[in-house]
Amino acid sequence: MDTQELLQRGIDRYKQRDYENALEDFNQVISLNPTLAKAYHYRGWIYKSLKKKEEAIENLQHAASILKDREYSVLCKKIIALLDKLFPSKEEEKDSENNDDIYSDEYSNLFWIDEAGNLYHTWPDPELSEAIEDYYCYIKEDLQTMQNFTFQRLQRIELLQIKREKNAKFEPERKKMGCLCAIPIKK
């Protein structure tokens, strides 16, 4: 199976949400052609779906560095910021836990258990829970929008590359024939 067939199979598997097999396909594509940005692009989105933030960021940044497209790079920076909000690092989670609980020493032995058996050290505030849920919902929607933009941009970049390749083939022929395009204007 050649690189393009593997790439297409990986894309099809990605669309079917068969992330593990799609990831294998993209890994093979990258091993065969490490300059194929599309494979890094899709692999980045697979890692995002698998909640592997660092790998997702690394792959999207690598795709951007290969493409050297300003708009794609800007979109990737926005995506990285959203991923940081959606999947905070362990240190950020610890910092926010330490700063949020001002009564931690006084009430450290109190806890609450919900119907599912989940243990909470603070009583859940329904309004706060709803606000947090809305916040993450907004981030996910914004991330989906950015994902759509990157896929559209990647398609445009591919079309531009095809056009440039055709022009590059046409240019030597045009030079051999002389410039037929420029017609002198008579005065």
C-alpha positions in Angstrom: 0.0 0.0 0.0 1.5 3.4 -1.0 1.6 6.5 1.2 -1.5 8.1 -0.4 -3.6 5.0 0.1 -2.5 4.7 3.7 -3.2 8.4 4.3 -6.7 8.0 2.8 -7.4 4.9 4.9 -6.3 6.8 8.0 -8.6 9.7 7.1 -11.5 7.3 6.6 -10.8 5.6 9.9 -10.6 9.0 11.6 -14.0 10.0 10.2 -15.4 6.7 11.5 -13.8 7.5 15.0 -11.7 4.4 14.7 -8.8 6.4 16.3 -6.5 3.6 17.2 -6.3 2.1 13.7 -6.2 5.6 12.1 -3.3 6.5 14.4 -1.5 3.4 13.2 -2.1 4.4 9.6 -0.8 8.0 10.2 2.3 6.6 12.0 3.1 4.5 9.0 2.5 7.4 6.6 4.8 9.6 8.7 7.5 6.9 8.8 7.3 6.7 5.0 7.1 10.4 4.4 7.9 12.6 7.4 7.2 15.8 5.5 3.5 15.0 4.9 1.8 17.7 7.0 -1.7 16.2 6.5 -0.7 13.1 8.5 0.6 15.2 11.4 -2.6 17.3 11.2 -4.9 14.3 11.5 -2.7 12.7 14.1 -2.9 15.8 16.2 -6.7 15.7 16.1 -6.7 12.1 17.0 -4.6 12.8 20.0 -7.0 15.6 21.0 -9.9 13.1 20.8 -7.9 10.7 23.0 -7.3 13.6 25.5 -3.5 13.6 24.9 -3.0 17.3 24.9 0.8 17.4 24.6 0.9 15.0 21.6 -2.0 16.9 19.9 -0.1 20.2 20.3 3.2 18.7 19.1 1.6 17.2 16.0 -0.4 20.3 15.0 2.7 22.5 15.5 4.7 20.1 13.4 2.1 20.3 10.6 2.2 24.1 10.8 6.0 24.1 10.6 5.9 21.9 7.5 3.1 23.9 5.8 4.7 27.3 6.5 1.2 28.8 6.2 0.6 31.9 8.3 -3.2 31.4 8.6 -2.8 27.7 9.6 -0.2 28.7 12.2 -2.5 31.3 13.7 -5.3 28.8 13.9 -2.9 26.3 15.6 -2.0 28.9 18.2 -5.7 29.5 19.0 -6.2 25.7 19.2 -3.3 25.3 21.6 -4.8 28.0 23.9 -8.2 26.2 23.9 -6.5 22.9 24.5 -4.7 24.4 27.5 -8.1 25.5 28.9 -9.8 22.2 28.2 -7.0 20.0 29.5 -5.1 21.9 32.2 -1.8 20.5 33.2 -1.5 18.7 36.6 0.4 21.7 38.1 -2.4 24.1 37.0 -5.0 21.9 38.6 -3.1 21.7 41.9 -2.7 25.5 41.9 -6.4 26.1 41.3 -7.3 23.6 44.0 -5.0 25.3 46.5 -6.3 28.8 45.7 -10.0 28.0 45.6 -10.5 26.3 48.9 -9.9 29.1 51.5 -11.4 26.9 54.3 -9.4 23.8 53.6 -7.7 23.7 57.0 -10.8 24.4 59.0 -13.1 22.0 57.2 -10.7 19.4 55.9 -12.5 16.5 57.5 -15.9 17.3 55.9 -17.0 15.5 52.8 -20.1 14.8 50.7 -21.1 11.7 48.8 -23.5 11.9 45.8 -26.0 9.2 44.6 -23.3 7.6 42.4 -20.9 7.2 45.3 -18.5 10.0 44.2 -16.7 11.7 47.1 -16.6 15.5 47.3 -14.7 17.6 49.8 -16.9 20.6 49.2 -20.7 20.8 48.8 -21.4 21.2 45.1 -23.0 24.5 44.2 -25.5 23.9 41.3 -25.0 27.4 39.9 -21.3 27.0 39.9 -21.5 23.5 38.4 -23.7 24.9 35.6 -21.3 27.8 35.0 -18.4 25.4 34.8 -20.3 23.2 32.4 -21.2 26.2 30.2 -17.6 27.3 30.2 -16.3 23.9 29.0 -19.2 23.6 26.5 -18.1 27.0 25.1 -14.5 25.9 24.9 -15.5 22.7 23.1 -17.6 24.6 20.6 -14.8 27.1 19.9 -12.4 24.2 19.5 -14.8 22.5 17.0 -15.0 25.8 15.1 -11.2 26.0 15.0 -10.9 22.4 13.9 -13.3 23.1 11.0 -11.2 26.1 10.0 -8.0 24.1 10.1 -9.5 21.4 7.9 -10.8 24.0 5.4 -7.4 25.8 5.4 -5.6 22.5 4.8 -7.8 21.8 1.8 -7.0 25.3 0.4 -3.3 24.8 1.0 -3.5 21.5 -0.9 -5.3 23.2 -3.8 -2.7 25.9 -3.9 0.1 23.4 -3.9 -1.5 21.6 -6.9 -1.9 24.8 -8.7 1.7 25.8 -8.0 2.9 22.4 -9.3 0.9 22.8 -12.5 2.3 26.4 -13.0 5.8 25.1 -12.4 5.4 22.6 -15.2 3.8 25.2 -17.5 6.5 27.8 -16.9 9.4 26.1 -18.7 7.1 25.4 -21.7 6.0 29.1 -21.7 9.7 30.2 -21.7 10.5 27.9 -24.6 7.7 29.3 -26.7 8.5 32.9 -25.8 6.1 35.1 -23.9 2.9 35.0 -25.8 1.0 36.6 -23.0 2.6 40.0 -23.3 1.4 41.8 -26.4 3.0 45.2 -27.0 0.7 48.1 -27.1 0.9 50.3 -30.2 0.9 54.0 -29.8 
